[in-house]
Amino acid sequence: MADLAETDRQILAALTENARLPVKALAERLGLSRTTVAARLDRLVAGGVIRKFTIVTRSQEAAAVRAVMMVELQGSLSRAVIRQMRAIPEIATLHSTNGAWDLVAEIRAEDLRDFDRVLRVIREIPGVLNSETSLLLDSVL
């Protein structure tokens, strides 16, 4: 993202705060025309800079239990596993990776009981061969 124009960076910053901000309000906030903002947004989406517009629920933001789960997949079922994991609301992020683990998921749960339920749901997905989960205790950065 080093090659982005300052205007594009301002648009991204505003949308990071509120992804539901209408184009008209975004244009007014940045002192730009609605047409300019709409064209830049289209270009950012088409270029893959903006991959999706999403929400963060209060329960995700205030999650009492946070963890990182590494998952080993059965290769032939990887797409099906990813599709099922993406549908689990407690999974905040999901990344493919290289090395011993195929996926890394960030899990945010309300409490340990909810966390245990999420682990059980993931481990029961056909195609999940193995997993390792680490609780996130404190942010040091």
N, CA, C and O of each residue as an XYZ file, in Angstrom:
564
protein
N       0.814     -1.198      0.000
C       0.000      0.000      0.000
C       0.853      1.255      0.000
O       0.328      2.357      0.159
N       2.146      1.109     -0.173
C       3.041      2.252     -0.186
C       2.778      3.158     -1.377
O       3.087      4.348     -1.319
N       2.210      2.622     -2.464
C       1.997      3.419     -3.659
C       0.627      4.093     -3.705
O       0.250      4.619     -4.752
N      -0.118      4.095     -2.623
C      -1.423      4.741     -2.583
C      -1.285      6.247     -2.452
O      -0.393      6.751     -1.770
N      -2.190      6.958     -3.120
C      -2.243      8.412     -2.995
C      -2.783      8.780     -1.610
O      -3.476      7.988     -0.971
N      -2.460      9.970     -1.165
C      -2.917     10.435      0.150
C      -4.439     10.405      0.243
O      -4.984     10.049      1.288
N      -5.127     10.769     -0.824
C      -6.595     10.740     -0.825
C      -7.107      9.328     -0.586
O      -8.059      9.128      0.167
N      -6.473      8.344     -1.230
C      -6.875      6.951     -1.025
C      -6.638      6.525      0.416
O      -7.449      5.803      0.996
N      -5.538      6.965      0.988
C      -5.250      6.645      2.394
C      -6.307      7.258      3.317
O      -6.717      6.631      4.294
N      -6.743      8.466      3.013
C      -7.775      9.122      3.819
C      -9.100      8.372      3.710
O      -9.815      8.209      4.699
N      -9.418      7.918      2.503
C     -10.641      7.141      2.315
C     -10.573      5.848      3.127
O     -11.530      5.488      3.813
N      -9.442      5.155      3.048
C      -9.287      3.908      3.795
C      -9.358      4.139      5.300
O      -9.957      3.342      6.022
N      -8.756      5.217      5.776
C      -8.793      5.518      7.212
C     -10.223      5.767      7.668
O     -10.636      5.278      8.720
N     -10.972      6.519      6.886
C     -12.365      6.813      7.253
C     -13.207      5.544      7.241
O     -14.041      5.341      8.124
N     -12.993      4.693      6.247
C     -13.765      3.449      6.170
C     -13.351      2.450      7.244
O     -14.153      1.608      7.650
N     -12.111      2.536      7.704
C     -11.674      1.674      8.794
C     -12.430      2.014     10.074
O     -12.761      1.130     10.864
N     -12.698      3.293     10.268
C     -13.486      3.723     11.433
C     -14.946      3.334     11.287
O     -15.586      2.933     12.259
N     -15.484      3.452     10.055
C     -16.898      3.174      9.831
C     -17.086      2.718      8.388
O     -17.173      3.549      7.483
N     -17.150      1.408      8.165
C     -17.265      0.855      6.818
C     -18.629      1.130      6.191
O     -18.804      0.919      4.991
N     -19.598      1.595      6.977
C     -20.936      1.883      6.467
C     -21.104      3.339      6.052
O     -22.198      3.749      5.664
N     -20.050      4.112      6.128
C     -20.121      5.521      5.784
C     -20.553      5.675      4.327
O     -19.878      5.174      3.428
N     -21.671      6.365      4.083
C     -22.127      6.559      2.699
C     -21.120      7.395      1.900
O     -20.382      8.199      2.469
N     -21.097      7.200      0.596
C     -20.163      7.918     -0.266
C     -20.335      9.422     -0.104
O     -19.348     10.156     -0.053
N     -21.568      9.883     -0.024
C     -21.826     11.322      0.117
C     -21.190     11.857      1.401
O     -20.533     12.898      1.381
N     -21.382     11.149      2.515
C     -20.811     11.583      3.801
C     -19.289     11.506      3.771
O     -18.609     12.366      4.330
N     -18.760     10.484      3.123
C     -17.317     10.330      2.995
C     -16.732     11.488      2.190
O     -15.693     12.041      2.549
N     -17.404     11.848      1.108
C     -16.958     12.964      0.263
C     -16.973     14.278      1.053
O     -16.026     15.061      0.978
N     -18.043     14.514      1.804
C     -18.138     15.742      2.610
C     -17.035     15.772      3.665
O     -16.405     16.807      3.881
N     -16.812     14.667      4.303
C     -15.793     14.583      5.357
C     -14.393     14.896      4.818
O     -13.591     15.542      5.493
N     -14.108     14.431      3.591
C     -12.781     14.608      3.016
C     -12.662     15.845      2.124
O     -11.581     16.152      1.621
N     -13.776     16.550      1.933
C     -13.750     17.739      1.091
C     -13.566     17.417     -0.379
O     -12.919     18.172     -1.105
N     -14.128     16.304     -0.821
C     -14.021     15.870     -2.211
C     -15.409     15.750     -2.822
O     -16.412     15.764     -2.108
N     -15.465     15.633     -4.146
C     -16.756     15.424     -4.794
C     -17.185     13.972     -4.611
O     -16.356     13.079     -4.437
N     -18.488     13.758     -4.655
C     -19.036     12.413     -4.540
C     -18.512     11.534     -5.671
O     -18.193     10.365     -5.453
N     -18.421     12.090     -6.879
C     -17.943     11.355     -8.052
C     -16.495     10.902     -7.858
O     -16.140      9.771     -8.192
N     -15.666     11.791     -7.318
C     -14.254     11.453     -7.080
C     -14.145     10.304     -6.083
O     -13.406      9.348     -6.316
N     -14.871     10.393     -4.985
C     -14.811      9.345     -3.955
C     -15.329      8.020     -4.517
O     -14.728      6.971     -4.284
N     -16.433      8.064     -5.250
C     -16.988      6.831     -5.823
C     -15.995      6.188     -6.796
O     -15.812      4.971     -6.785
N     -15.359      7.001     -7.630
C     -14.384      6.467     -8.593
C     -13.179      5.864     -7.877
O     -12.693      4.800     -8.262
N     -12.699      6.540     -6.840
C     -11.546      6.022     -6.087
C     -11.911      4.735     -5.356
O     -11.113      3.798     -5.313
N     -13.107      4.682     -4.784
C     -13.555      3.454     -4.117
C     -13.623      2.296     -5.113
O     -13.159      1.192     -4.826
N     -14.206      2.559     -6.286
C     -14.280      1.516     -7.317
C     -12.891      1.014     -7.685
O     -12.686     -0.188     -7.854
N     -11.936      1.935     -7.809
C     -10.562      1.568     -8.175
C      -9.903      0.770     -7.048
O      -9.182     -0.192     -7.313
N     -10.144      1.160     -5.794
C      -9.561      0.438     -4.652
C     -10.118     -0.984     -4.555
O      -9.390     -1.921     -4.226
N     -11.407     -1.135     -4.843
C     -12.021     -2.463     -4.818
C     -11.510     -3.295     -6.000
O     -11.108     -4.445     -5.822
N     -11.524     -2.720     -7.190
C     -11.078     -3.446     -8.387
C      -9.609     -3.851     -8.278
O      -9.222     -4.912     -8.769
N      -8.787     -3.014     -7.637
C      -7.368     -3.314     -7.484
C      -7.057     -4.243     -6.329
O      -5.899     -4.604     -6.118
N      -8.080     -4.639     -5.573
C      -7.877     -5.568     -4.466
C      -7.354     -4.934     -3.191
O      -7.044     -5.641     -2.233
N      -7.250     -3.596     -3.163
C      -6.821     -2.929     -1.929
C      -7.907     -3.090     -0.871
O      -7.619     -3.408      0.283
N      -9.159     -2.867     -1.275
C     -10.304     -3.149     -0.403
C     -10.842     -4.501     -0.835
O     -11.327     -4.659     -1.955
N     -10.754     -5.477      0.065
C     -11.203     -6.829     -0.265
C     -12.625     -7.098      0.180
O     -13.333     -7.892     -0.440
N     -13.057     -6.432      1.272
C     -14.439     -6.599      1.715
C     -14.790     -5.486      2.692
O     -13.921     -4.899      3.337
N     -16.066     -5.219      2.782
C     -16.595     -4.297      3.774
C     -17.231     -5.183      4.833
O     -17.983     -6.100      4.501
N     -16.944     -4.926      6.095
C     -17.394     -5.844      7.126
C     -17.807     -5.085      8.383
O     -17.702     -3.861      8.449
N     -18.270     -5.819      9.357
C     -18.634     -5.250     10.646
C     -17.890     -5.983     11.751
O     -17.458     -7.122     11.579
N     -17.752     -5.323     12.869
C     -17.240     -5.948     14.083
C     -18.336     -5.776     15.123
O     -18.692     -4.652     15.478
N     -18.869     -6.892     15.612
C     -19.941     -6.808     16.595
C     -19.384     -6.486     17.973
O     -18.202     -6.698     18.244
N     -20.237     -5.977     18.828
C     -19.819     -5.643     20.182
C     -19.243     -6.855     20.896
O     -18.265     -6.738     21.634
N     -19.854     -8.034     20.676
C     -19.345     -9.232     21.345
C     -17.956     -9.599     20.837
O     -17.140    -10.110     21.604
N     -17.666     -9.348     19.550
C     -16.323     -9.613     19.041
C     -15.322     -8.633     19.629
O     -14.214     -9.017     20.003
N     -15.711     -7.373     19.709
C     -14.808     -6.353     20.203
C     -14.504     -6.550     21.687
O     -13.379     -6.323     22.133
N     -15.499     -6.967     22.437
C     -15.342     -7.118     23.880
C     -15.124     -8.576     24.284
O     -15.364     -8.943     25.434
N     -14.676     -9.394     23.358
C     -14.506    -10.813     23.647
C     -13.573    -11.015     24.835
O     -12.467    -10.478     24.883
N     -14.048    -11.798     25.782
C     -13.259    -12.067     26.981
C     -12.166    -13.096     26.703
O     -11.113    -13.077     27.341
N     -12.414    -13.984     25.762
C     -11.454    -15.036     25.438
C     -11.028    -14.863     23.984
O     -11.854    -14.858     23.071
N      -9.732    -14.723     23.794
C      -9.172    -14.607     22.444
C      -8.113    -15.685     22.291
O      -7.369    -15.980     23.227
N      -8.053    -16.265     21.108
C      -7.103    -17.349     20.884
C      -6.705    -17.402     19.413
O      -7.370    -16.846     18.540
N      -5.603    -18.088     19.177
C      -5.154    -18.388     17.825
C      -5.158    -19.902     17.686
O      -4.602    -20.618     18.519
N      -5.787    -20.372     16.632
C      -5.876    -21.809     16.386
C      -5.200    -22.135     15.061
O      -5.521    -21.550     14.027
N      -4.257    -23.079     15.104
C      -3.632    -23.577     13.897
C      -4.337    -24.881     13.521
O      -4.616    -25.721     14.377
N      -4.621    -25.034     12.224
C      -5.423    -26.170     11.782
C      -4.723    -26.889     10.630
O      -4.261    -26.265      9.674
N      -4.657    -28.228     10.745
C      -4.163    -29.071      9.662
C      -5.368    -29.654      8.931
O      -6.300    -30.166      9.553
N      -5.336    -29.570      7.599
C      -6.484    -29.997      6.805
C      -6.178    -31.235      5.980
O      -5.027    -31.507      5.639
N      -7.229    -31.976      5.669
C      -7.150    -33.016      4.654
C      -7.287    -32.273      3.328
O      -8.308    -31.631      3.078
N      -6.271    -32.355      2.485
C      -6.188    -31.541      1.283
C      -7.429    -31.507      0.418
O      -7.826    -30.438     -0.047
N      -8.046    -32.644      0.194
C      -9.195    -32.702     -0.712
C     -10.432    -31.997     -0.161
O     -11.362    -31.704     -0.913
N     -10.451    -31.724      1.137
C     -11.613    -31.082      1.757
C     -11.325    -29.640      2.193
O     -12.140    -29.027      2.882
N     -10.181    -29.105      1.798
C      -9.778    -27.795      2.315
C     -10.785    -26.695      2.008
O     -11.075    -25.875      2.879
N     -11.322    -26.656      0.800
C     -12.298    -25.604      0.462
C     -13.567    -25.730      1.291
O     -14.131    -24.724      1.723
N     -14.012    -26.944      1.513
C     -15.220    -27.161      2.316
C     -14.981    -26.749      3.766
O     -15.856    -26.158      4.398
N     -13.800    -27.061      4.292
C     -13.467    -26.673      5.669
C     -13.439    -25.156      5.783
O     -14.024    -24.592      6.707
N     -12.771    -24.500      4.860
C     -12.686    -23.035      4.896
C     -14.084    -22.431      4.833
O     -14.385    -21.502      5.582
N     -14.935    -22.938      3.961
C     -16.307    -22.429      3.836
C     -17.054    -22.562      5.167
O     -17.756    -21.638      5.579
N     -16.906    -23.709      5.838
C     -17.600    -23.913      7.115
C     -17.014    -23.037      8.216
O     -17.755    -22.512      9.047
N     -15.695    -22.875      8.230
C     -15.073    -22.048      9.271
C     -15.429    -20.569      9.092
O     -15.594    -19.847     10.076
N     -15.547    -20.124      7.850
C     -15.915    -18.726      7.601
C     -17.310    -18.408      8.127
O     -17.623    -17.248      8.394
N     -18.145    -19.426      8.275
C     -19.514    -19.223      8.752
C     -19.610    -19.185     10.273
O     -20.691    -18.939     10.808
N     -18.518    -19.421     10.978
C     -18.524    -19.402     12.443
C     -18.273    -17.971     12.905
O     -17.178    -17.452     12.687
N     -19.241    -17.317     13.533
C     -19.103    -15.897     13.870
C     -17.952    -15.585     14.825
O     -17.424    -14.473     14.806
N     -17.560    -16.534     15.648
C     -16.474    -16.298     16.603
C     -15.089    -16.299     15.948
O     -14.104    -15.927     16.585
N     -15.010    -16.710     14.697
C     -13.729    -16.655     13.985
C     -13.594    -15.263     13.392
O     -14.273    -14.912     12.428
N     -12.698    -14.472     13.991
C     -12.521    -13.074     13.587
C     -11.695    -12.956     12.318
O     -11.986    -12.123     11.460
N     -10.662    -13.789     12.194
C      -9.838    -13.813     10.983
C      -9.469    -15.249     10.675
O      -9.405    -16.098     11.564
N      -9.226    -15.509      9.392
C      -8.855    -16.842      8.953
C      -7.839    -16.688      7.828
O      -8.098    -16.016      6.830
N      -6.679    -17.319      8.002
C      -5.587    -17.178      7.040
C      -5.094    -18.537      6.597
O      -4.977    -19.455      7.408
N      -4.802    -18.674      5.299
C      -4.073    -19.847      4.844
C      -2.598    -19.560      5.096
O      -2.178    -18.404      5.128
N      -1.829    -20.607      5.270
C      -0.416    -20.429      5.595
C       0.392    -21.603      5.051
O      -0.168    -22.574      4.543
N       1.688    -21.504      5.163
C       2.552    -22.608      4.756
C       3.121    -23.264      6.011
O       2.879    -22.795      7.123
N       3.857    -24.321      5.837
C       4.450    -24.987      6.989
C       3.590    -26.129      7.479
O       2.819    -26.713      6.718
N       3.725    -26.444      8.749
C       3.038    -27.601      9.328
C       1.520    -27.418      9.396
O       0.777    -28.399      9.372
N       1.059    -26.178      9.480
C      -0.371    -25.899      9.619
C      -0.894    -25.266      8.333
O      -0.193    -24.491      7.682
N      -2.114    -25.599      7.979
C      -2.719    -25.098      6.742
C      -3.493    -23.795      6.944
O      -3.534    -22.946      6.053
N      -4.102    -23.643      8.113
C      -4.894    -22.453      8.418
C      -4.527    -21.916      9.792
O      -4.121    -22.665     10.681
N      -4.677    -20.614      9.948
C      -4.556    -19.982     11.257
C      -5.823    -19.157     11.450
O      -6.151    -18.309     10.621
N      -6.529    -19.408     12.540
C      -7.779    -18.707     12.841
C      -7.627    -17.930     14.139
O      -7.069    -18.430     15.116
N      -8.125    -16.709     14.137
C      -8.227    -15.950     15.385
C      -9.648    -16.132     15.887
O     -10.611    -15.848     15.176
N      -9.768    -16.605     17.110
C     -11.073    -16.886     17.707
C     -11.337    -15.873     18.813
O     -10.460    -15.590     19.628
N     -12.547    -15.333     18.837
C     -12.978    -14.421     19.903
C     -14.297    -14.942     20.462
O     -15.298    -15.033     19.751
N     -14.278    -15.279     21.735
C     -15.460    -15.847     22.372
C     -15.808    -15.064     23.631
O     -14.956    -14.409     24.232
N     -17.079    -15.146     24.015
C     -17.549    -14.403     25.184
C     -16.982    -14.941     26.488
O     -16.655    -14.169     27.389
N     -16.862    -16.259     26.596
C     -16.366    -16.880     27.823
C     -15.768    -18.242     27.482
O     -15.787    -18.661     26.325
N     -15.242    -18.925     28.484
C     -14.597    -20.220     28.239
C     -15.570    -21.282     27.740
O     -15.192    -22.133     26.935
N     -16.791    -21.245     28.195
C     -17.792    -22.219     27.730
C     -18.049    -22.021     26.236
O     -18.103    -22.989     25.476
N     -18.206    -20.768     25.822
C     -18.406    -20.443     24.415
C     -17.173    -20.840     23.603
O     -17.294    -21.389     22.508
N     -15.994    -20.560     24.145
C     -14.732    -20.913     23.498
C     -14.639    -22.431     23.289
O     -14.264    -22.889     22.210
N     -14.974    -23.190     24.304
C     -14.943    -24.653     24.220
C     -15.898    -25.146     23.136
O     -15.574    -26.069     22.389
N     -17.074    -24.528     23.052
C     -18.047    -24.899     22.024
C     -17.483    -24.650     20.625
O     -17.630    -25.486     19.734
N     -16.837    -23.496     20.435
C     -16.258    -23.167     19.134
C     -15.170    -24.175     18.754
O     -15.119    -24.633     17.613
N     -14.301    -24.520     19.710
C     -13.262    -25.515     19.437
C     -13.874    -26.843     19.006
O     -13.401    -27.479     18.064
N     -14.919    -27.250     19.696
C     -15.578    -28.515     19.383
C     -16.183    -28.471     17.971
O     -16.055    -29.426     17.205
N     -16.839    -27.361     17.637
C     -17.441    -27.218     16.309
C     -16.380    -27.318     15.224
O     -16.574    -28.010     14.225
N     -15.264    -26.634     15.414
C     -14.190    -26.666     14.409
C     -13.603    -28.060     14.281
O     -13.399    -28.546     13.168
N     -13.330    -28.706     15.397
C     -12.697    -30.033     15.367
C     -13.603    -31.097     14.770
O     -13.120    -32.134     14.314
N     -14.917    -30.854     14.766
C     -15.863    -31.815     14.196
C     -16.112    -31.601     12.707
O     -16.850    -32.372     12.095
N     -15.521    -30.586     12.119
C     -15.691    -30.349     10.682
C     -14.946    -31.435      9.913
O     -13.754    -31.639     10.142
N     -15.623    -32.134      9.010
C     -14.928    -33.146      8.197
C     -13.797    -32.483      7.405
O     -13.999    -31.474      6.729
N     -12.610    -33.073      7.505
C     -11.449    -32.519      6.819
C     -10.473    -31.837      7.751
O      -9.347    -31.539      7.351
N     -10.880    -31.581      8.999
C      -9.948    -31.048      9.998
C      -9.234    -32.245     10.614
O      -9.845    -33.054     11.312
N      -7.931    -32.348     10.347
C      -7.159    -33.500     10.824
C      -6.561    -33.273     12.206
O      -6.507    -34.190     13.026
N      -6.111    -32.046     12.459
C      -5.425    -31.754     13.710
C      -5.507    -30.258     13.960
O      -5.684    -29.478     13.025
N      -5.378    -29.856     15.218
C      -5.358    -28.436     15.532
C      -4.560    -28.201     16.806
O      -4.382    -29.096     17.632
N      -4.093    -26.983     16.935
C      -3.403    -26.549     18.151
C      -3.862    -25.128     18.435
O      -3.856    -24.276     17.546
N      -4.257    -24.876     19.668
C      -4.831    -23.583     20.019
C      -4.067    -22.955     21.163
O      -3.727    -23.618     22.142
N      -3.801    -21.670     21.028
C      -3.137    -20.916     22.094
C      -4.010    -19.733     22.483
O      -4.431    -18.947     21.634
N      -4.275    -19.619     23.787
C      -5.004    -18.469     24.289
C      -4.117    -17.239     24.237
O      -2.924    -17.317     24.528
N      -4.695    -16.104     23.868
C      -3.964    -14.834     23.881
C      -4.183    -14.201     25.248
O      -5.317    -13.877     25.603
N      -3.139    -14.024     26.003
C      -3.271    -13.555     27.378
C      -3.209    -12.034     27.487
O      -4.085    -11.425     28.101
N      -2.189    -11.416     26.902
C      -2.026     -9.980     27.023
C      -1.319     -9.450     25.792
O      -0.462    -10.133     25.230
N      -1.660     -8.247     25.364
C      -0.974     -7.621     24.240
C       0.277     -6.944     24.776
O       0.217     -6.186     25.744
N       1.405     -7.220     24.144
C       2.654     -6.618     24.590
C       3.161     -5.575     23.598
O       4.233     -4.997     23.778
N       2.384     -5.347     22.564
C       2.724     -4.305     21.590
C       1.502     -3.504     21.265
O       1.570     -2.573     20.462
